[in-house]
C-alpha cells in the first residue's frame, strides 16, 4: 500500500500527476451487442430472399460513453443527465450509431434502422439499449464493422454474443484495433488484421493452393485417419499366385481391386460429408464426431480379427468415411472461409487430403510387398497390427470421451 | 503456421473464452419514472482532442485525476486518447511520456510503465516526478536497491524532501524501522503544510505497522487522516483495524469512500466479522465485477490482489485463491501481496510453492512483522 504515497507527492506540488489506485470501482468502457434470430420466418425482406434469416440486434451503450460522443446529450450542461435529455437525443444517438456500426451481408452493408429498446443498469452505470431487425441469406457471409468511440477511447470494446444462423456467436471488437469480425458458425475470424495475408484476401488459385497444402498437412498429421485407412488395408493382400489371406476373403475382393475400391470408398465417404458440412448444410458436434472416428478404427480392426461375412471392406470404408469427413470439416470451419472462395478452399482441401492419402497408400503397398512373403505375415502383421489398432482405438475413444 | 493462421487461432481462442463468459454479464432493464429522473451524473466536460502537447498534457491530467477520484478506469481510456498522437512514441515530450507511464501504471502494466519512464529519463534526466514514479515501481516490484537509486536521482533534481521520504520508505521496507521512524518524524515536523505532513505520517504509520508496533501505527493513521482525508490512508487504516479484529472501527474508517473493489471487499469482510449478513450481498457484487472483467477478456493478474482477497475471505476455493495470488505476486510485491501469496499457498496446501515464496521473500529483503511466521528471525542490521 506504500505505493499510494506518491499520489500525495504528486499532488503536493511536483506535478499534477499521480500514482493511481491499485483497485478500481469499475471496468473500462464496454458496449454490448446481442444477436438473435427472429422467430417468425419471413419472405423477401432484405438481401436474403426466400432463405433469408431474420436477425434481431440489441446494442447497449453506456450513457457516459454516449456523452463523450454527443456534445448535445446533456443539453443544459448541468452534468445531470435526465431521461428527458436522453429521449430528446435519441435521433442523434441513432444517427451516430448508424455511422459507426455496419452489418455486412454478403459484402453489402445492410440498412439498419435503430430504435429505442430500454434503459439498463449495469455494474458501471446506466446504459441505453437500441434495437433493430434485419435479414440476411442464411448461406451469405455476415460481417460486423464497429467504429463507435474511435478516437475517444482506445480501450473501448464491443462484446458480441448471441446467435446467428443457428450458431453461437462471440467476439470482442476494438474500434481502434480489430474493428471487424466475420460472424458465422460461431467461428468468427477477424478480417482487418488478416487482410492481405489470409485466404480472405487471396484469389481462387491461391486459395486452392493454400488449402491443398492444408489438406496434405491434415491427413499426414491426422493419425486417426491414417490408422483407419491402415485398419482397412491390413487384410488386403497384393501377393500374386497365392490365395488371399483369410480375413480379406471374408471382407471382399482380394488384391489390387479390393485396395482401389476400399480407398475410393473412403474418399467418396469423407468427401460427401466434408462438402455438406463446409457448405453449412449439415453439422455435427465434435464431441460426437471425434469419439466416433476413434470407434470406427476399433470396429474396422476388430472385423479384421473376427470377420463378419456380409461386411464388405469398401462399404465399411464408405460408411465410416462419412464420419471422418465430418472430422475434416472442423478444419474448414476453423479456417472460417466464407463466400465464393469456399468452393475453391473445399476443392483444394479435398485434393490435398486425397494426395496425402494416396502417398500413404503407396508407401503401405511398398512396405506390404516387401514383407508379405514372410511366413508369419498374417499372424504378426495382420492380426497383431489389428489387435494393436483395437487397443489404440480404445485409448483414443476413452481420451476423447473424457476430454 | 502462417501469420494469418496463427491470428485465426488466437482469435478463435479468445472468442471461445469470451463465449464462455459473455452470458454472465449482468444487466437489469428499467424504465425512467419521469422526464426529470437523473439517469447518470456525468463527469465534467474535458477536451480530448489535443492539438498541442500542452493541451494533451492538460487533458490527460484531468482525465487521470477524474479516474482517480471516481475510481473509474473508463477515464484512463480517455486519457490515453488525449495522448494518442504521442502515445508510445520515442520522441514524445517528457511530460507526456510520464503521463503515459501513469496511465499504464494505473492499468497495472508495470513493465510498460517502467520502459516508458526509463526511455524518457534517458533523454531528459531532470524530472523529479518521473524518478519518483520509477522509484515506486521499483518498490512495488520488490527491487529495493533500484528504488534507492531512483530516490537518489530525485535528490539530484533538488526535490530534497521527496528524495528523503523516498529513501526512508524504502529502507523501512528493508527492515530499518528505527531509522525510518526518526527520519520521517523529523521530516514531518519540518514540513509546513498539512497535506505533506499527513502524507509523511501515513508513511510512518505503514512503517510502524511493518515493525509490529500496531498501536503506534493506528495512532499515526488517525493523525494523518485528521490532517487531510485520503482514500489510500483510509484503506490502510481499515486493513490494520480488520487485522486487529475491530470491524466496526474498520467500517467507520471507510465511511464516505468510493466503492472501489478494494473498499467493497473490506466492507464485506467487516460485516462478515461482525456477523452482519450484508457481507453476502457485497461479496456477490464483487464477484459480479470480476465476471464483468472476464467478459472483457481482461487478464487475471491486474485484479489478482482483489480476487485473492475475495477467495481468502469469502470463498471456499483455495486453489482459485492461490492462482489469483500467484498471478498477483508475479505482478506486484508489496507487503499485502506477499501476505496474500503466502497465506493462499498455505491454504491451498502448496508446500513446494510456499517454500519457493519464502526463498524469494528472503532474497527480496522485505521485513514485515505480519510475515514473521514465514520469515527467518531478523538478521543483523535490522533494528527492531
Interface residues (C-beta under 8 A of the other chain):
Chain A: X1 X2 X3 X4 X5 X6 X7 X8 X9 X10 X11 X12 X14 X15 X16 X17 X18 X19 X20 X21 X22 X23 X24 X25 X26 X27 X28 X29 X30 X32 X60 X62 X63 X64 X65 X67 X68 X74 X77 X79 X80 X81 X82 X83 X84 X86 X87 X118 X119 X120 X121 X122 X123 X124 X125 X126 X127 X129 X151 X152 X153 X154 X155 X156 X157 X159 X160 X161 X168 X169 X170 X171 X172 X178 X186 X187 X188 X189 X190 X193 X194 X197 X198 X199 X334 X335 X336
Chain B: X2 X3 X4 X5 X7 X8 X9 X11 X12 X14 X15 X16 X18 X19 X22 X23 X25 X26 X27 X28 X29 X30 X31 X32 X34 X35 X36 X37 X38 X39 X40 X41 X42 X43 X44 X45 X48 X61 X64 X65 X67 X68 X70 X71 X72 X73 X74 X76 X77 X78 X80 X81 X84 X95 X98 X99 X102 X105 X106 X108 X128 X129 X132 X133 X135 X136 X139 X140 X159 X162 X165 X169 X173 X193 X195 X196 X198 X199 X202 X203 X206 X230 X231 X232 X233 X235 X236 X239 X258 X259 X260 X261 X262 X263 X264 X285 X288 X289 X292 X293 X295 X296 X297 X298 X303 X305 X306 X332 X334 X335 X336
